[in-house]
Amino acid sequence: MMSDEDYNTALKALIEKRASVPCSRCGFNQFELQPAYTAIPLMPDCQAPSSYGPAIPCAVVACKNCGNLSFHSAAHLGLLRPADAAAPSPGTT
């Protein structure tokens, strides 16, 4: 689960970055930041299934009307701590 501090940091960053335009699916303009993270796995190519290697940690926002989900990079929202950001992912040196 996201700490209260991270939740508030993410919410503030989303507002500052004007990430509040109407939903791309239904046009509704109310969203809810989810209280936990997800990660999008990176794959070397389309044929190779992910084995939980490198991934992009994300905050998730849901439209309050249709449930459409949007994913925002935790790094761009200021949620990665220096130790998290300093560790290179395999194959990205």
N, C-alpha and C positions, 0 to 999 in steps of 0.2 A: 504494500500500500504506500501511497505517496504521503510524505510527512506534511503537516499543516504548512510548514515553511516552504516546501517545494510546491505545494498546491498554490499558495499565494504568489510565489515567484512566477510560476507558469501563467497564472491568470493575469497578472500584471503585464508580463511580456506579451501575451496574446493581445491585450488591449492596446499596449504601446505600439505594436506592430500592425494594428488595425486589422486583425484577423477576425473580423466580426461581420463580414458582408453576408447577405442572405444566403441560405443554404443553396448549394448548386443543384440539388435535386427537386426541392419543393418550394423554395423561395421564402421559407419561414425565417425569422430573424432572432430566434432564441436558441441558445446552445448551452450545453452542460459539459464542463471539463470533468472527465472521469477521474476517480480518486486513485488510480493505479497506472503503471506504465505498461507498455507493450514493446516488443522489439521486432523489427523487420529484418529477417535473415538475408544476408548477401550470398549470392551463389556465383561460382566461377563461370558458369554458362547455363543455358536453359536445360541441358540434358542431365546435369549433375544435381541430384537432390541435396538439399541442405542437411548438414549433419550438426547443426547448432554451432556453426563456426562464427565468423564475424557477423555482427548485426548492428542496426541503427536503433538505439533506444529512442522511444517516442512517447509523447503525451498524446492522449486521445480525447477528441472533442466530438460530442454527439449532438445532432439536431434534436431539439425537444419535440418536434412534430413527427418527422418520418424516421428518425434514428440513423440517418446517414452519418457515417463516421469519417472524420478527418484526422490525419496523423501529423504531428508536428515534432520535428527533431528536438530532442531534449537539449542538445548542445546549443541550438539557436534560441532556446528559451532560457538559457542560463542555468540549467539544472545539472550539468556535469561538473563534478568537483575536479580540482587539478589532477588528482591521482587517476580519475577516470579518463580524463582527456589526454593525459600524458602517455598512457599505455597504448602503443600502436597495435592495430589489429593485425593478425597474421597476413602476410603478403602485401602489406602497405608501407613497407620501409623505404 
